Amino acid sequence: MAEVGQLEQLVTDAYFSDERWVQWAPSFARRYIKPRRHPLIPGASVTTSYRAAAYELFGRFTVKRKQAMLNVKDQAIGVLAAKIAERTEAHLLAYSYYAGAAFAAPCRVRSRLLFQVHPPVAPLRSLYLEEVQREPLARESLLAEAEMQPHLQELESETKAPVIAEGIICASSFTRRMLIKAGATAPIKVVPYGVDASTYHCRTTAPVGRFTVAFIGAFTQRKGALYLLRALRPLGQHVRLVIYTRATIDPALQAEFHGLEVEIKSGLSNSALAADIARCHVMILPSIAEGFGLAILEAMACGVPAICTHNTGGADVITNGQDGFVLPIRAVDGVTEILEKGLRDPELFYEIGQKARKTIEGLTWTNYRTKFAQAYRELYTKANFL
């Protein structure tokens, strides 16, 4: 928003406009400071909610009440943003957890626009409960998801924001469908995320050796873990699975590795991940729910074809069968058939991966910001004429 001159005020809990904060801070503090400053956003364009900062600080030292403190912190930021929007006669753009309190505040603002960074809680919770009934083995994996936790179920913001909003921007058609299920009636703009193609270099030769399948992210049932393992099982010794993750794996899911060659690689940097997945034949993300799934774009940027579901952002960028593959959720047989095709003709998968790279070359973060700003202008213009 700052790039296109649309930022009136950024309301947050902490902001460090002075470069000296980064230069003088100890290394552990820099990880906190660096995301909270940007050269395009001067301190004069930022309002800090000291109440929100206090809640965040207190939450860090009270483990039992940490989430409660984060909830009231979000509410404090939202209410303050609404007051500033009323005073400056600006449009109010809020995202996810902040939006409910911001939109419900008794303030007169020009328009209430929602930036939904993930699918809303209520329809996701219904989807997970359905999955628990279908796959009892994955119960613990699913109940551990954020949307199943009491602190989110109790947040009014997650139910009110999509309904109150006069315009919504989100990253995938799946999120759009979930917003409509949650009661959203306002116009919704889908703006897919971008990828750093300079970090994720495209391979120039086809991978060699045993047919290797990559999985990137937390290996949970939300991401279709059991369905992936079942799709691989008929192929047995002909394939190997490499799981790139920074999270622990549910023992119940890990027990299903039997009969498969599985390697777990943890904690790789982005550049190391890019170099490693370039040696894989294909990346699979069979998620039952994914706000977007940046791993899809990262694989495509490396020239690795992706197999994903309609419940991911891949459905918005992939042309099925040309630069990747998109299937319904739980389509175990469909994934197996695609992998069999790759086993028979690895060169075909290499060519599909090269086309995937061409597809993502237009999906830069610069283009994302441009399209986001355009969607924002269209939404507030339409809201003002309603």
Secondary structure, 3 states (H helix, E strand, C coil): CCCCCCCCCEEECCCCCCCHHHHHCCHHHHHHHHHHCCCCCCHHHEEECHHHHHHHHHHHHCHHHHHHHHHHHHHHHHHHHHHHHHHHCCCEEEEHHHHHHHHHCCCCCCCEEEEECCCCHHHHHHHHHHHHHHCHHHHHHHHCCHHHCHHHHCCCHHHHHHHHCCEEEECCHHHHHHHHHCCCCCCEEECCCCCCCCCCCCCCCCCCCCEEEEEECCCCHHHCHHHHHHHHHHHHHHEEEEEEECCCCCHHHHHHHCCCEEEEEECCCHHHHHHHHCCCCEEEECCCCCCCCHHHHHHHHCCCCEEEECCCHHHHCCCECCCEEEECCCCHHHHHHHHHHHHHCHHHHHHHHHHHHHHHCCCCHHHHHHHHHHHHHHHHHHHHHC
